[in-house]
């Protein structure tokens, strides 16, 4: 029996019935070393063990889930919601380092790697075994969704007595979501399954994924499977697509996206045959894109490439979607060359989409290639005293010109988001933004979000904000008393297609924006600019009492073309009417080398941006 199936069976075997009848809030304990998923979990002496057990638990408002300090859990946390006045809390107990939620898989045993050819190594291949059939999809009904100008039609077609689905594309649009196809509901959400499909297209293209997900907000993902790198051409091809369950989602339906991928004028035929339960007896597939290859826990890292032919230099690596493996350039077996080899997978470490009335306190998140905390449609969430590091880099999509867009952000509130508090956290080595609220759509209403007393370093952006279109709304966003250092100096900067290292990144913001306040912060050194503002929404923005330091280059990029350097600080304040009470001076930290970014006595900014002093980085 595979590890996937053993974990799943252990989780469900450990489910207890008494929880369905209780009415009082409870505290649950989780110990990665000494826990047991079959235990009650309600005492330190009988803790649960796994994230799978935590995710499966039927929590009530007011419940607490406490992870033992010093423990490590791999995978994804999918929290439960509380209610107003009775939050669900995820926190820590015991002594030692913060409990670590890690979004990577380890490949640090020599047996995990196989030589491909001199100088190239690959993670082990795998072979799923089909068991019994779950869904018969030979006559399944599929419906299309064409959005934002994309055009086409979907219908049933017959050839040689066999029916199949035919999608004719008139205009593919520019992005994946602009053409979507929804299929039947899953009869069973197996932990490991194989979807068998036949595909062909009059004009060749590559289809990225099939998924199973909820087809209404919050669009929760149940399972995902990569189609692979094979080109869909005019002859029928049969694909076996491995679907591994992300989480239980009632009513999940099969789904795939074609926008921006299928050529205009293409006639795409697809014939879904069925879904089978499957097992994986040997090898362990990498079912998600690998966004960061972390070596010796951050002493070194890989450089992501987009094809095997691009593997030129040592530590270059490529994620093979079809083979579900990583190929790495290394003179010797990577597990022998490095003490640790961690492959960060492209999924949020905490996936809180659609959740509300939650508190996270005292957790550590690292090695996730999407977002640390991610998800849209959230309300009343507090993230406090958490460490978030080595986040992002996984593939989000390709532009039509082939340029990749990669995840991710340390803490992201996407689209509808309100009443959030983010305080006293440390964030570092982030591919995109350490902290951000952003969105796109008429339902993107973002309000009452407070970021305070956070310490950020080596993120491409410290804080990013934008919201679109004009019918969206943003109001009452406050970013205060945060210490932001060395934007653009992290692991990702040199391998980005768009190097934009800056503390405040304000991309094109079309929506009605009111009362965004950036005050009493330290913004110290960046590779490009401290602040970038793409369009003029100053009527909704207050910048004041901040301390900036930029030893070289401009500190402010206005409307993409006007640059203000350090010598222009007073002119910038006068011409743009921003940053009243702010200053440009180099701060002195207690011990920057040790990431102790408290201001030393007498330092510039000691009275400007303190409010009791920015949180230290120890």
N, C-alpha and C positions, 0 to 999 in steps of 0.2 A: 504494500500500500504506500502511495506517495506521501511526502510530508504535507502537501496541501490537504489531502483527504484526512490524514491523521489529525491535523489541527482542527479542521472543521468538525469532525466527529467528536473530538474532545470538548469543543465549545458547546455543541448541542447536547451532549451527554451531561454536561455540567449545569444545564439550565434547571432552575428550581421553580416549583409551582407556587411556593408560598409568596413569592414576590408579586404575583398577579392579584393577591387579595389584600395586601397590606395598604394602609392609609398613611402611616407616619413616615417621615423622612428617615433615611438610613445613611450610614457611612460605610463605604466599601474600600477594602485594602487590596493592593495589587503588588506582588513581589515577583520580579522576574527570575529570581534565583530559587526561592523556596516555596513559591505559590503552587496552587493546584486549581485548575479550572473547574474541577468537580466539587470544590469546597464552597462553603456558604459565602465567604468573602466579607462577612460582616464583623470580623475581629482580626487583630494583627496576628493571632495564632492560626487563623484559617483563611489566608488571603487567596485571591485569584492569581493567575500567572500571566495571562496573555492579553494583548490588545484586542484579539478576536473576542475574548470573553467579555471584555469591557464594552465593546461595540454591540454585542448581542444582548446586553442587559436591558431589562425594562425599567429604566430609572423613573422615579417620581420627582416632581418639583421639590426642591429642597435637599435632594440627595447629594452626597459628596463622594467622589472617587479619588482616593489618595494613593499615589505611587510611591513606593519606597525609595528614599534617597540612595544614590549610588547604583540604582538599577538601570537597565537598558532594554528598551522595547523597540523592535523593528516593525515597520508597517505604517499604517495610517489610523489615526484616531478620528472616529466619526461621532461627535458628541450628541447628546440628547438635550432638548430644550427644557427650560424651567418655566416659571410664570412670574409675573410681577410680584416682587416680595418673597419669592421662593425660588431662587436661582439654583441651577445645577452647577456644582463646583468641581473642577478638576485641579487637584493640588498635590502636595507632597507630605510625607511623614518620615520620621526617623532622622538619622544623622548622616552627614556626608554630602557629596555633590548633589546638585539638582537631578532629579530623575530625568533620564535622557530618552526622548522619542526620536528615533532615527529612521529616516526615509531611504535608507540604502540597503544593499545586500553586500555581504563580504565575499571577496574572492581572493582570500589570502592563504589558501592551501595550494601547494604545487599541483595537486591533482585537479584543481579547478581550471587549469589552463592546458591547452594543447598547442604544439607548434603547428603553424599553418604553412610557413616557409621561412627561410632564414631571415631573422629580424622581425617576424610577425607572429603573434600569439593570439589565440582565440579562446574565449570561454567555452566550456564543454557544450556540445550539441545535445539535443534531447529528442525523445521519440514518444509522443502521446499515443496511447492505445485506446481505440474506440470500444465502448461497452454497449449498453442498450440505448435505443433511440428514445429521445424525450419528445421532440416535436416533429411531425411530418408537415413540411412546408411546401409540398409540391403544388398545391392550389391556393397558396396564401395570398391575401389581399394587401396591397401596398398603396399608400397615398403620398402625393408629392406636396412640397411647400416651396413656392417660388417667391423670393423676397427682394425688395429694393431694386427692382428693374430686371432681375434675372427672369428668363422666360423659357418655357418648354411645355411639354405635355407627357403624361404617363398613361399607358393603356396596356391591355392584354393583347397578346399576339400568338399566333399558332403557326407551327412549322412542322411538317411531317407528322401531324397528329399530336404534337406536344405543345402545350400552352406555356408561355413565359411572359415576363413583364418587359415592356419596351419604353424607354425614356428617350424622347427626341429633344435635344437641346438647341434652342434658338439663341439665347444669350446666357452665358454661364455666370455673369457677375464677376466680382473680384475676390470674394471671400467665401470660405467654406459654407457658412450658414445660409448663404443666399439661395442655394438649392439643397433641400433636405428631402429624404425619402423615409417614410415611417412604415413599419411592417407589423406583424402580429405580436400579440402579447406572449411573453414566455410562459409556458405551462409550468416550468420548474426552473428555479434559479440555482443550477448546480454549481458547486465550487469550481469545477473544471469541466468544460464542455467543448465540443467541436461543431462549428457551423459549416456545412458543406454547401457551396454555391457554384453555379456555372456562370461565367461572364464572357461578354464579347462587346466590341465597339467598332464601328466603321472607321472612326478616327482614334488613334492610340492615345492612351493616357494612363496614369497610375492612380488608383483608388487607395487611400491611406488606411482607413479603418472601417470595420463594422462594430457597432456598439449595441448595448441594450440599456435603455434609460427611460426615465419618466418623461412623458410628452406633454407636460404642463409645468408651470413654475413650481419648484425651483430647478426643474430639468436635471434631476439627480441621476448620476451614472451608476448603473448596476454592474455592467461588465463591458470589457473592451477587448477587441482582437485586431491585430495588425494584419492587413492583407499581404503586405510584403512589397518588395521592390519590383515584382514582375509587371511588365507593361501589359495592359488589356488591349488586345488587338482584334482583328476581324474574325479570327477563328475562336470557337468555343474553348475555354480553359476551365478546369475544375479546381477550385481552391478549398482546402481544409483550413479553416480559421479557428485558432485556439482562443476560446473565450474564458478568461479567468475572472471570477466574481470579485468585484470591488466591495460591494455591500448589498444587503437585501433591500430591494426597492419594490414595494407593492405596485403591480400594474406595469412593470417595465416592459417596453416594446423594443423590437429590433429597429435599428436606425443606421443610416449612413448619410454622409454629406458629399456633395459633388461640386459645390460652388467654387469657381476659380480654378477647378482642376479639369473638368470635362471640356473639350473644345467646342466652340460654337459650330453647329451643324452636325455634331456627332449623333449617331443613333446607338444608344447603349442598351443592350439586352442583358437581363439578369434572371436567373432561374434558381430559386432557393429550394434546396432539396430536403434539408432537415437539420436537426440538432441532436447530437449524441452525447451522453455522458462519456467522460474520458478519464484516464488516469495517466500519471507520468511516473514511470517506474525508475527511470535513470535520467540523470541530468536535471537541471532546473532552468527553464526558459526565462529569459529577461523579457517579460511581456510589456514593459514600458521603456520608452526611450531613456538612455542614460545621459544625463545632462552635465554631470561632473564626475570625473574619475579622480578621487581623492587618495593621495599616497602618503603614508606615514602621518595620517591625521592632519594633513594640511601643510606639511613641510614641502611637498611637491604636488603637482596636479597635472592631469592630462590636458591635451588641447583637442577639442572636438572637431572632427572633420566630417564631411558629408558624403564621402564615397571611399571605397577601398583604395582607389588610385591616388587619393590625396594623402595617404599615410607616408610621409616623407621623412620626418624628423623623429627622434626618440620621444616617446610619450604621446605622440599623436594617437588618437583612437577614433574608431567609427562604430556606430551602432547599426547592426544589420537587422532591419525590421523583419525581413522574411525569415532569417535564421534565428532571430531572437537571441542574439549573442553580441558580444563586443570583440572587436579585433583591435589589437594594440601593437604599436611599434615599440619593441624592446629587445635588447641584445640577448637577454636571458629570460627565463620564466619570471613573470612579474611578481609572483608570490615568493620567489627566492631573492629578487632584487630589492624588495621593500618589505618592511615589517607589517604594514597593513595596506590593503587594497579595498577601497569602498566605492561601489558604483551607485551614485545617487539616481533614483528613479523619478520619472516625470509624473508625480502626483503630489497633491498637497499633503504635508505631514498631518495637519489638522484640517479636515474638510468640513467646514461649518456652514455650508450653503443652506439657506432657509432656516437656520437656527436662531434662537433668541433666549434672552434671560440666562446668560452663562457667565461664569467666571473661571479664568485660568490663572493660577497663582503659583509661581515658583517652579515652573517646568523648563526644561532645556530641549530645543529642537535643532537638529542639524542634519545635513546631507539629504536634502530634498530638492529635486530638480524642477518642481513647479513652484508653489508658494509654501511658506512656512505655515501661516494661518491663511486660509483662502476660502472663498465662496461668496456668492451673491445673495441678496435678499435677507440681510441679517438685521437684528435689532437687540439693543440692550446687552452688549457683550463687553466685559472687562478683561483685559489682558495685562497682567501685573507681574513684575519681578521675574520675567522669563528671559532666557537667553535664546537667540535665534541666529544661527550661523550656517554658512556654506549652503546657500539656497539659490536655486534657479539653474538656467542653462539648458533645460530640456526643450525639445522642439515643440513650438506651438503651431506654426504653419509656415508654408513657403509663399512668398509673394509670386505673382505671375512671372516675374523676371528671374525666379529661382533663388532670391535672397531669403535666408531663413529669418524667422522671428522666434525668439527664444523666451521662455519663462525666466525669471519670476521675481516675486517680491517677498520680503520678510513677513510683513503683515499687510494684507490687502482686504479692503472692503469694496466689493464690486457691486455696481448698480445700486439698487435700493439698499440703503444703509442708514441707520439712525441710532442715536443714543448710545454711543460707544465711548469707552474710556481705555486709553492705552498709556500706561505709566510705569516708570521705573524699570524699563526693560533695557537689555543690551542687544545690539544687532550688529553683525559684522560679516564680511565676505558674502555680499548679496549681489546677484547678477544685475538686477534692475534697482528697484527702490526698496529701501529699508522699510519705510512706512508710506502708505498711499490709500487714498479713497479716489476711485475713478469709475467711470461708467459710460454706457452708450445705450440710448433708448428712451422712449417717452416715460418709462417707469423708473428711470434712474433719478431717484430723489434721495439726496444725501444731506443729512442734517444732524446737528448736535453731536459732533465727534470731537473729542478732546485728546490731544497727544501732549504729554508733559513729562519732564524729567527722564527722558530716555537718552541713552548714550549710543552713538552710531559711529562706526568707522569702516573704511574700506568697502563701502557700498557705492555702486555706480551713481545712484541718487540717494540722498538722505530722505527727502520728502518729495513725492510726485503727486500732482493733482491735475485732473481735467475731467470734464463732463460734457456730454453731447446727447442730443441736439439742442436747439433753442427751447424746445418744450420740456427739457429736463430742468431740474432745480437743485441748487446747492445753497445751504445757509447754515451759519453758525458752526464753522469749522475753526478750531483753535489749535495752534502749534506753538507751544511755549515752554521755556526753560529746558530745552533740549541741547545736548552737546553733540555736534556733528563735525567729524574730522576726516580728512583725506578721502574726499569723494573721488571715485574713479581710480583708486589705487589698489583695488582688490585683484583676485585671481582672474576675473572675467574680462577686465578692460582690454587687454591686448588681443583677445580673440573675438571681440564683438564686431559685427559689421558696421555699427554706428557708435563710435566712441564719443560719449557725451558726458563725461564725469562732471557732476555738479550737485550742489546740496539741495537747491530748490529747482525742480523741473516742472515748469508749467507749460505743458503742451497745449495745442489749440483747444480753447475752452469756449464753447459756443453757448452754454446754457445760462439761464438766469442765476447769477451768483451773488450772494449777499453775505456780508459779515464773515469773510475768511480773514483770520487774524494770525499773523506770524510775528511773535514778540518775545523779547528777552531770551534769545537763543545765541549760541556760539556756532558760527560757521567758519571752519578753519581749514584752509587749503583744499584745492581741487585740481584735477588735471586739466579741466577745460575752463569752466566759469563757476562762480558760486551760485548764480541765479540765471535761469533762462526763461524768458516769457515770450510766448509765440504770438499772442494777440492781446489787445488792450481791454482788460476787464478790471482796471484799477478802481472803478466805482464800487466794486464789491470786495476790495482787498485793502487790508491795513498791514503794513510792515513798519515796525517801530521797536526801538530800544534793543536792536540786535548788535552783536559784535562780529565783524567780519575780519578775516585775514587771508590775503592772497599774495604770496611773495612774488609771483610771476604771472604774467598774462592778465586778461580782463577778469573782472569779478562779476559783471552783469552784461547779459546779452539781451538787448531789447528788440523785439519784433524781428528776430533772426539776423538783422543786419547792423544794428547800432551797438557798438561795444563801449563800455565804460571801464577804464583801467583804475588801478589804485589811486593814481594822481587825479582822477576825475570824480572822486567820491562826493565832494561838495556839489559839483555841477550836476551829478546824477540826482542827488537829493532835491536840488532846486528845479531842474527841468522836468523830472517825473513826479515830484511831490511824494516820494516814497521814503521810508526809513527815517522818519523824524526821531531824533534822539539816539540814532544808531551811530556807531563809530567803526573806523577801520584801524586796527592795531593788533599786534601779535600778542596773544595770551601766553602766560606761563603756567604750565600744568605741574602738578605734584610729581608725576613720573609717567610721561607719555610713553616711554619704552615699555612700561609694564601695564599700559592701557589704563592708568589711573589719571583720568582727565579732570579731576577736581582742580579748581584754580588755586594756584599758590598765593599766599598773602601778598597783597600789593600788586597783583597782576592786573593788566587792563581787563575790564569787564567784571571785576570782583564785586562791584556794586550794581553793574548794569544788568547782568543776566543771572542773578542768583536765586532770589526768593528762597533763601535757606541753602543755596548752593546746588548746582547741578548734581544729579546722582553720580556717585563715583563709579569707576569701572572695575573695582576689585571684586 
